[in-house]
Amino acid sequence: MAAEDRTSGKSEAPSGRQQRRRSPKDPDRQRDPVGTRRAILAAAGAEFAAHGFDGARVVRIAEAAGVSHQLITYYFGGKRGLYEALSDQWLEESMRVSRTHTFAEAVRRYVHWAHEDPAWVHTLTREEPGTRPPAEDERAAELFKHVEELRERQARGEFRSDLDVGAVALVFFAASIAPVAIPWIARELSGQDPASPEFIDAYAEQVRRIIAALAEAAQDEGSPVNGEPRD
């Protein structure tokens, strides 16, 4: 077993970003580097979702992606580097949605995102309680920016000033991943299949409306503070 497969997010050093990379002999690197990276990340997302960070194995990721172990080392430095790259990808997408939509609409889209790409939800829920996950510092920095952004939204009246920003963020993050993270509870509470597109559409809209109802001041009918055209 490779050394990187035996390490945990708690003790592995240096990270994938810091490791020196050597050029692999694999011809796939020259043919389609973008497609190769995409395939590796997709395989890594599935592996982390199924086994968590500690249980994931680079050899299985390489096999699923159809590449050599050496190529993964070249691109990402190892298992930790793969996890960091996925975390960056998820955070970048999350922040992009947050920056371009109201909070209510962003959370509605997060519900759909979790449904369409559940690997990141399963990866998060498999992290060991009480231990530092890989890339925690980078993730914490991005989450801090998100909280500060929510303070600005609160000041603009997107939700009430008497609500704690951190609590609001945590509640609606949990709401956005609930159908994927706890499907049996969602099924029992709703009486519907939480994996069905019909349920996701209806649930996402309800979450959006709940956030809109928390606006500081009611707007004119037809122009709610959190309203915006939906896909």
N, C-alpha and C positions, 0 to 999 in steps of 0.2 A: 504493500500500500504506500502511496506517495506521502511524503511528510506533510504536504499541505492538506491531505485528507484527514490527517490525525489531529490537526489543530483546531481550536475553537476560536470564536470571535474574541474571546477574553484574553488570549495569550499570543496569538499569531503576530509575528513581526519579522520583517517590515511588511507594510501593506502592499497590495498589488500595484498601487500607484508608484511606490518607491522602488520596487524591484527592478534590477537591471535586466533588460530583455535582449536575447540573442536571436538573430534571424533564423527562422526555421527553414527546413528543407522542403516542407510541404508545398507543392505547387499551387494549392488552392489560394495561398496568400497573394500570389501574383495575379491569378485569374479574376477573383471577385472578392476583394478584402471587405467591402461593405456588406455584401451578402453573407460572407463567412462570419463576420462579427454578429450580424443579426441572428444567424442560425445558432451560434454559440449562446447568445443571451437568451434566446427562446428556450433552448434546451436547459440552460441553467435555471431559468425561472421555474420550469416544470420540476426540476430536481429539488430545488430549495422548497418549493411548495409541498412536495411529497414527503421530504425527509428532514426539513429544517437545515440550518447551517451546519451543525455538527454532524448530522447524518448524511449530508450530501457527499457524493463522490465525483471527483473530476473525471475519472475514467468513464463513468456512466454518462456524464455530460458530453464528453468527447464522442462516445459511441452514438448517442442520440443525435448529435449535430453532424455526424459523419466526417469528423476531422480528427487529427492526431492530438494527443495530449500535449505535444510540443507546441502546437499552434495556439492552444489555449494559454500556455505559459507565455508565449510571445506577445499575444494581445493583452492579456489581463494579469499575468504574473502568478496566477494560481486561484484557489478557491475564494480567498478573501477579496482579491481584485475583481472577481466576477460578481461577488455580492455588492461591492462598492459601486460597480458600474450599473447594476440593476437598481440600486437605491438612488443613484443619480438620475437614472432614466425615469423612475417613478416620481421622484420629487420634482423634476423638471416639468413633467406633464401636469402634475398637481398644481404647481405654481402658475403654469401657463393658463390653466382653466380659471384659477382664482383671480389672476390679474385681469382677465378679459371679460369677466361676468360678475354680476352681483353675487353676494354670498348665497342667497336662496337658489339662484340658478346654478351656481357652481356645485352646490351639494346635490342638486337634482342630477347633474351630469356625473358626479362621483358615483351615484347609485348605479347608473348605466355602465360606467367604466368598470366598477367592481364586478358587475354581472358579465361583461364582455371579456374581461381579462382577470379572472379570479386568482391567478397564480400569486400576485403580490399580496392579496388578502391572506391566502393560506400561508404564505411565507411569514408574514407578520405574526399571525396567530400561533405559529410553531416556535417562535422565539422563546427561549427559556426565561421564565419570570425570575427577576432578581439578578440576572447576569447582563453584562454589557453586550449589546449586539454589535456585529461588525458595522463600521461606518457610523457609529453612534454620534460622534462629534459633528460630522457634516450634517447628519439628519437633524440634530438638535439645533444647529445654526439656522437651517431652513425653517424649522418649525417656529423658532423665535421670530423670524421675519413674518411668518404667517400670523402669529399672534399680534404683532405690531400692526400689520395690515388690518386685522379685524378691529383693533382699537380705532383706526381711522374710519372704518366703515360704521362703527358704533357712533362716532362723533358726527357722521353724516346722517344718522337716523335709521340705518338699515336694521338695527335692532335696539331694544330699549337700553337706556343708560344705566339702569339699576341691575343689569345682568353682568355677571363676571365673564370676561372675554375667554379666559381659559376653559371655563366650564362649558360655555357655548360651543367652542371649538371641539372639545372632547365629546360632548353629547351628539353633535351632528356628524362627527367623523364616525362614531359608533353606529349611528343610524344609517350612514351611507354604506357600510359594509355588512350590516346585520343579515340581509338575505343570503349572503355568501358565507359569513362566519358562523351563523347559528341558524341554518336552514330549518331544522326541525321545530325550533321555537317559532320562527316566522310562519311555518305551515300551520302550527297549532293555533296561533293567535289570529291568523287571517282566514284560515280555512281554504287557502289556495296554495298552488304549487309555487314556491318562491323562486324557482328557476324558470318559470314561464315568462315570455316577453310581456304578456298581458299584465301579470302581477307587477313586474318591474316598472312598466309604464305608469300604472296606477299608484304604486307605492312612491316612486320618485316624485310624482306630482303632489302627493300628499305631504311629503317632507318639505317640498318647496313652499307649499301653502302654510305649513306650520311656521316656517321661518318668516315668511311674509307677514304673518299675523303678529310677530314679535316686533314689528317696526315701531319706532318711537312715536310717530304720529300718523294717523290715517290720511291717505291721499284722496284726491278726487276719484270717483268711481271710474274704472277703466284705466287708471294710471297708478296702480299700486307701486310703492317705493321699490319693491323687489321684483316687479313684473318686467318681463322682457320676452321677446319672441322666442319660441322653443322649436327645436328641430322636429 
